[in-house]
């Protein structure tokens, strides 16, 4: 039976070479919005990434998998047969890896001239660092982003792997693939999308580069409006040890906050003057420490005070706003973000849970046109695993 897909990308076929970090996240974004993505896993786990049962590997959701031996000619031939039918390909290996396998852009575009060949790496496909290993923290360090994040007088803060892997890598790769697909539909010509996390994280810093050039953002961490320097763009501890975030940058919103928490705006230190920041911070810290987070929420949530509680991963999905918009969904007992963004005319379907290597692959291969006899032959030869009952933990496939 053909898998039913819905969303603005329904009808697209994408081959994903299993990996870690930005490549599976980009594939998840495209799959969430309707693309039929088939994951090409290794027969044996690579040992990269964080091992976990498939349903907890959220960025693998919504896709079916085959496990394929790409060291054997039959495995390469099978991959090329799928690529010949695909609209796009996603890979996140080090430069040269796909070429050594015989699956580089030249080979694949020769087989499928309309193919969009999506590549995501840390440093890009060229340059002196291109073949060096790295992870998110290294890439955002080189881009200038890491230097700008942290408090005054302290080391740069490690911002999870959101900026390089997912913002600068996965989202820009997904955006680039969709852009190239538009060109392919108009011209019939595919192309390579070269997404580099170092460059993508620099792109996310575009506004900050402009502010710095204008002399409006100092190079010292924690001394600026948006980096914890300003008292009116800051987090504060409450009486119960929980935290809140306030961000009334504009005066009318600051006045709203101050009035609601018991200050006369006319008498409060003028935070448009940097010299007043220490005094203003001290006053706000003392005031917010007087009540619990719940009390501040009751007073400030839903107003123009630019306020929000700092919620944990467990709390965020059960907040009233998130529940009202169904921002999170449970898939096989795992609470996770729902597909985004939302579309009024072509809404996305609910994703399925992440699958183990080979799970759901037999049906997927059949839908992609591979004859049953060929699937059986490849499985018997040990080149392919495409059963429907694989339950082993997910392995990952390669450094980026």
C-alpha positions as CSV (number, residue, x, y, z in Angstrom):
1,X,0.0,0.0,0.0
2,X,1.3,3.5,-0.9
3,X,2.1,5.6,2.2
4,X,-0.3,8.5,2.4
5,X,1.5,11.9,2.7
6,X,0.0,15.3,3.3
7,X,1.5,18.8,3.6
8,X,2.9,21.3,1.2
9,X,5.8,19.0,0.1
10,X,3.6,16.0,-0.6
11,X,4.7,14.3,-3.8
12,X,8.4,14.9,-3.3
13,X,10.8,12.0,-3.0
14,X,14.0,12.3,-1.1
15,X,16.9,9.9,-0.4
16,X,18.6,10.5,2.9
17,X,22.0,9.0,3.7
18,X,21.7,8.5,7.5
19,X,23.9,10.6,9.6
20,X,23.9,12.7,12.8
21,X,23.1,16.4,13.6
22,X,21.9,18.6,10.8
23,X,21.3,16.1,8.0
24,X,18.5,14.1,9.8
25,X,17.1,17.3,11.2
26,X,16.8,18.8,7.7
27,X,15.2,15.5,6.5
28,X,12.8,15.6,9.4
29,X,11.7,19.2,8.5
30,X,11.0,18.1,4.9
31,X,9.3,14.9,5.9
32,X,7.1,16.6,8.4
33,X,5.8,18.8,5.6
34,X,4.9,15.8,3.4
35,X,8.0,14.7,1.5
36,X,8.5,10.9,1.2
37,X,12.0,10.5,2.6
38,X,13.7,7.1,2.6
39,X,16.7,6.7,4.9
40,X,19.7,4.7,3.7
41,X,21.3,3.3,6.9
42,X,24.4,1.3,7.3
43,X,24.0,-2.5,8.0
44,X,26.1,-2.0,11.1
45,X,26.0,1.1,13.5
46,X,28.9,3.6,13.0
47,X,29.2,4.4,16.7
48,X,28.6,8.1,16.1
49,X,26.0,10.1,17.8
50,X,24.0,9.2,20.9
51,X,22.5,5.7,20.8
52,X,18.9,5.4,21.8
53,X,15.8,3.4,20.9
54,X,14.3,4.7,17.6
55,X,11.2,6.2,19.1
56,X,13.3,8.6,21.2
57,X,15.4,9.7,18.2
58,X,12.9,12.4,17.2
59,X,14.8,13.7,14.2
60,X,14.3,10.4,12.5
61,X,10.6,10.5,12.7
62,X,8.3,10.1,9.7
63,X,10.7,8.2,7.5
64,X,11.1,4.6,6.5
65,X,14.5,3.0,6.3
66,X,16.6,0.4,4.4
67,X,20.0,-0.8,5.7
68,X,22.4,-1.0,2.8
69,X,26.0,-2.2,2.3
70,X,27.5,0.7,0.3
71,X,30.9,-1.1,0.1
72,X,29.5,-3.5,-2.4
73,X,28.6,-2.8,-6.0
74,X,25.1,-4.1,-5.6
75,X,24.5,-1.7,-2.7
76,X,25.7,1.3,-4.8
77,X,23.5,0.1,-7.7
78,X,20.4,0.0,-5.4
79,X,21.2,3.5,-4.0
80,X,21.5,4.8,-7.6
81,X,18.2,3.2,-8.6
82,X,16.5,5.1,-5.8
83,X,18.4,8.3,-6.6
84,X,17.2,8.0,-10.2
85,X,13.6,8.5,-9.0
86,X,14.3,11.1,-6.3
87,X,13.7,14.8,-6.4
88,X,16.5,15.4,-3.8
89,X,19.2,13.8,-1.9
90,X,20.5,14.6,1.6
91,X,24.0,13.8,2.9
92,X,26.1,15.1,5.8
93,X,29.5,13.3,5.4
94,X,32.9,14.9,5.2
95,X,33.8,16.2,1.7
96,X,34.9,13.4,-0.6
97,X,33.1,10.6,1.2
98,X,30.2,10.3,-1.3
99,X,32.7,10.6,-4.2
100,X,34.7,7.7,-2.9
101,X,31.6,5.6,-2.7
102,X,30.8,6.4,-6.3
103,X,27.8,8.5,-5.3
104,X,29.1,12.0,-5.7
105,X,27.1,14.7,-7.4
106,X,28.6,14.1,-10.9
107,X,27.6,10.5,-10.8
108,X,24.1,11.1,-9.4
109,X,23.3,14.1,-11.6
110,X,24.3,12.0,-14.6
111,X,21.8,9.4,-13.5
112,X,19.1,12.0,-12.6
113,X,19.7,15.5,-14.2
114,X,16.9,17.0,-12.2
115,X,18.3,15.9,-8.8
116,X,18.9,18.5,-6.0
117,X,22.0,17.2,-4.2
118,X,21.9,18.6,-0.7
119,X,25.1,18.5,1.3
120,X,25.7,19.8,4.8
121,X,29.1,19.9,6.5
122,X,30.7,22.0,9.2
123,X,33.2,23.9,7.1
124,X,31.8,23.6,3.6
125,X,32.9,21.5,0.6
126,X,36.0,23.6,0.0
127,X,38.6,25.7,1.9
128,X,41.6,24.8,4.1
129,X,39.4,23.3,6.9
130,X,37.0,21.4,4.7
131,X,38.2,17.9,5.5
132,X,38.8,18.5,9.3
133,X,36.5,16.9,11.8
134,X,34.4,19.1,14.0
135,X,31.1,19.6,15.8
136,X,28.6,22.5,16.3
137,X,30.8,24.2,19.0
138,X,33.7,24.4,16.6
139,X,31.7,25.8,13.8
140,X,30.0,28.6,15.8
141,X,33.4,29.4,17.3
142,X,34.8,30.2,13.9
143,X,31.7,32.1,12.8
144,X,31.9,34.7,15.6
145,X,28.6,33.5,17.2
146,X,30.2,31.8,20.2
147,X,32.3,34.8,21.2
148,X,29.1,36.9,21.4
149,X,27.2,34.6,23.8
150,X,27.9,34.8,27.5
151,X,27.9,37.0,30.5
152,X,30.4,39.8,31.2
153,X,33.7,38.6,32.6
154,X,32.9,34.9,32.0
155,X,33.8,32.4,29.4
156,X,31.7,32.0,26.2
157,X,28.5,30.1,27.0
158,X,27.8,26.8,25.2
159,X,24.4,27.2,23.7
160,X,23.5,23.5,23.2
161,X,24.0,22.6,19.5
162,X,21.1,24.8,18.2
163,X,23.0,27.4,16.3
164,X,25.4,25.4,14.1
165,X,23.7,22.0,13.7
166,X,20.1,23.0,13.6
167,X,19.8,26.7,12.8
168,X,22.8,27.3,10.6
169,X,22.9,23.7,9.3
170,X,19.6,21.9,9.1
171,X,17.3,24.8,8.5
172,X,19.5,26.4,5.8
173,X,20.0,23.1,4.1
174,X,16.2,22.4,4.1
175,X,15.6,26.0,2.8
176,X,18.3,25.6,0.1
177,X,16.9,22.3,-1.0
178,X,13.4,23.7,-1.4
179,X,14.8,26.7,-3.3
180,X,16.8,24.4,-5.7
181,X,13.7,22.3,-6.2
182,X,11.8,25.3,-7.4
183,X,14.6,25.9,-9.9
184,X,14.6,22.3,-11.0
185,X,10.8,22.4,-11.6
186,X,11.2,25.5,-13.8
187,X,14.3,24.6,-15.7
188,X,14.6,20.8,-15.4
189,X,18.2,21.2,-14.1
190,X,19.3,19.9,-10.7
191,X,22.2,21.3,-8.7
192,X,24.3,20.9,-5.6
193,X,23.4,22.7,-2.4
194,X,26.5,23.3,-0.3
195,X,25.4,24.2,3.3
196,X,28.2,24.9,5.8
197,X,27.3,25.2,9.4
198,X,30.1,27.8,10.0
199,X,28.6,30.0,7.3
200,X,25.0,29.3,8.3
201,X,25.7,30.3,11.9
202,X,27.4,33.5,10.6
203,X,24.2,34.2,8.6
204,X,22.2,33.9,11.8
205,X,24.5,36.6,13.2
206,X,23.8,39.0,10.3
207,X,22.0,41.6,12.4
208,X,24.7,41.5,15.0
209,X,27.4,42.1,12.4
210,X,25.4,45.2,11.3
211,X,25.0,46.5,14.8
212,X,28.7,46.0,15.5
213,X,29.7,47.8,12.3
214,X,27.5,50.7,13.4
215,X,29.1,50.8,16.8
216,X,26.0,49.7,18.5
217,X,27.2,46.3,19.8
218,X,30.4,46.1,21.8
219,X,32.8,43.1,21.4
220,X,32.8,42.4,25.2
221,X,30.3,39.7,26.1
222,X,27.5,40.6,28.4
223,X,27.7,44.4,27.9
224,X,25.0,44.8,25.2
225,X,21.3,45.0,24.9
226,X,20.7,41.4,23.8
227,X,23.5,39.5,25.5
228,X,22.5,39.8,29.2
229,X,24.2,43.2,29.5
230,X,20.9,45.1,29.8
231,X,18.7,44.7,32.9
232,X,15.5,44.9,30.7
233,X,16.5,41.9,28.6
234,X,17.4,39.5,31.3
235,X,16.4,36.5,33.4
236,X,15.6,36.8,37.1
237,X,15.3,34.4,40.0
238,X,12.1,34.2,41.9
239,X,11.4,33.6,45.6
240,X,10.9,29.8,44.9
241,X,14.1,29.4,43.0
242,X,12.4,29.4,39.6
243,X,13.2,31.9,36.8
244,X,11.4,34.4,34.6
245,X,12.5,36.2,31.5
246,X,11.7,39.9,30.8
247,X,12.4,41.7,27.5
248,X,10.6,45.0,27.3
249,X,13.1,46.7,24.9
250,X,10.7,49.5,23.9
251,X,9.8,52.2,26.5
252,X,6.1,51.7,26.3
253,X,6.5,48.0,27.2
254,X,9.1,48.8,30.0
255,X,6.6,51.3,31.5
256,X,4.0,48.6,31.5
257,X,6.2,46.1,33.3
258,X,7.4,48.7,35.8
259,X,3.9,49.8,36.7
260,X,2.7,46.3,37.1
261,X,5.5,45.3,39.5
262,X,5.2,48.4,41.6
263,X,7.6,51.0,40.2
264,X,6.8,54.5,38.9
265,X,8.4,54.6,35.5
266,X,9.2,58.3,36.0
267,X,11.3,57.5,39.1
268,X,13.0,54.3,37.7
269,X,16.6,54.6,36.4
270,X,16.6,55.4,32.7
271,X,17.9,52.2,31.1
272,X,18.5,54.0,27.8
273,X,21.6,55.2,29.6
274,X,24.1,52.3,30.1
275,X,25.4,53.9,33.3
276,X,22.0,53.1,34.9
277,X,22.1,49.4,34.1
278,X,23.7,48.2,37.4
279,X,21.2,50.1,39.6
280,X,18.2,49.0,37.5
281,X,19.3,45.4,37.5
282,X,19.6,45.4,41.3
283,X,16.2,46.9,41.7
284,X,14.6,44.4,39.4
285,X,16.4,41.4,40.9
286,X,15.3,42.4,44.4
287,X,11.7,42.9,43.3
288,X,11.4,39.6,41.4
289,X,12.9,37.8,44.3
290,X,10.0,38.8,46.5
291,X,7.4,36.5,44.8
292,X,7.2,33.0,43.3
293,X,7.3,32.4,39.6
294,X,3.6,31.4,39.7
295,X,2.7,34.7,41.3
296,X,4.6,36.7,38.7
297,X,2.9,34.7,36.0
298,X,-0.5,35.5,37.4
299,X,0.4,39.2,37.3
300,X,2.3,39.5,34.1
301,X,1.5,36.7,31.6
302,X,-0.6,37.9,28.7
303,X,0.2,41.6,29.2
304,X,2.4,43.8,27.1
305,X,5.2,43.6,29.8
306,X,7.2,41.3,27.5
307,X,7.3,38.6,30.1
308,X,7.5,34.8,30.2
309,X,8.3,32.1,32.7
310,X,11.5,30.1,32.0
311,X,10.0,26.6,31.5
312,X,11.8,23.3,31.6
313,X,11.6,20.7,28.9
314,X,8.9,19.0,30.9
315,X,6.9,22.1,31.5
316,X,6.9,23.7,28.1
317,X,4.6,21.2,26.4
318,X,1.9,21.5,29.1
319,X,1.8,25.3,29.2
320,X,-1.7,26.6,28.4
321,X,-0.6,28.4,25.3
322,X,1.2,25.3,23.9
323,X,-1.8,23.1,24.7
324,X,-4.2,25.6,23.1
325,X,-2.2,25.6,19.8
326,X,-1.3,21.9,20.0
327,X,2.4,22.9,19.7
328,X,3.5,19.5,21.0
329,X,2.4,16.0,20.2
330,X,3.0,12.6,21.7
331,X,4.2,9.8,19.4
332,X,4.5,6.4,20.9
333,X,4.6,8.0,24.3
334,X,7.3,10.5,23.4
335,X,6.3,14.2,23.7
336,X,7.9,16.3,21.0
337,X,7.3,19.4,18.9
338,X,4.6,19.2,16.3
339,X,5.5,19.8,12.6
340,X,6.1,23.5,11.8
341,X,5.3,25.9,10.3
342,X,1.6,25.6,9.8
343,X,-0.2,25.8,6.5
344,X,-3.8,26.8,6.1
345,X,-4.4,24.9,2.8
346,X,-2.0,22.0,3.0
347,X,-1.7,21.0,6.7
348,X,1.0,18.5,7.6
349,X,0.0,15.0,8.9
350,X,1.0,13.6,12.2
351,X,4.5,12.0,11.9
352,X,5.2,8.4,12.7
353,X,7.9,7.5,15.3
354,X,11.6,7.2,14.3
355,X,12.4,3.7,12.9
356,X,15.3,1.4,13.2
357,X,17.6,0.7,10.3
358,X,15.6,-1.4,7.8
359,X,12.2,-0.8,9.4
360,X,9.5,-0.2,6.8
361,X,12.0,-0.4,4.0
362,X,10.4,-3.3,2.1
363,X,7.2,-1.3,1.6
364,X,9.1,1.8,0.7
365,X,11.2,0.1,-1.9
366,X,8.1,-1.4,-3.5
367,X,6.5,2.0,-3.7
368,X,9.7,3.4,-5.2
369,X,9.5,0.8,-8.0
370,X,12.1,-1.8,-6.9
371,X,10.8,-5.3,-7.9
372,X,10.1,-7.7,-5.1
373,X,12.4,-10.3,-6.6
374,X,15.2,-7.8,-6.6
375,X,14.6,-6.9,-3.0
376,X,14.6,-10.6,-2.1
377,X,17.9,-11.1,-4.0
378,X,19.6,-8.2,-2.3
379,X,18.5,-9.4,1.2
380,X,19.6,-13.0,0.5
381,X,23.0,-11.7,-0.6
382,X,23.4,-9.7,2.6
383,X,23.5,-6.4,0.8
384,X,20.2,-5.1,2.0
385,X,18.0,-5.3,5.1
386,X,14.5,-4.0,4.5
387,X,12.3,-6.0,6.9
388,X,9.2,-4.7,8.6
389,X,10.0,-6.0,12.1
390,X,13.4,-4.5,12.9
391,X,13.3,-3.3,16.5
392,X,17.0,-2.8,17.3
393,X,18.3,0.7,18.4
394,X,19.2,3.1,15.7
395,X,22.7,3.4,14.4
396,X,24.1,6.5,12.7
397,X,26.2,6.8,9.6
398,X,29.2,8.9,9.4
399,X,31.1,12.0,10.4
400,X,30.3,15.3,9.0
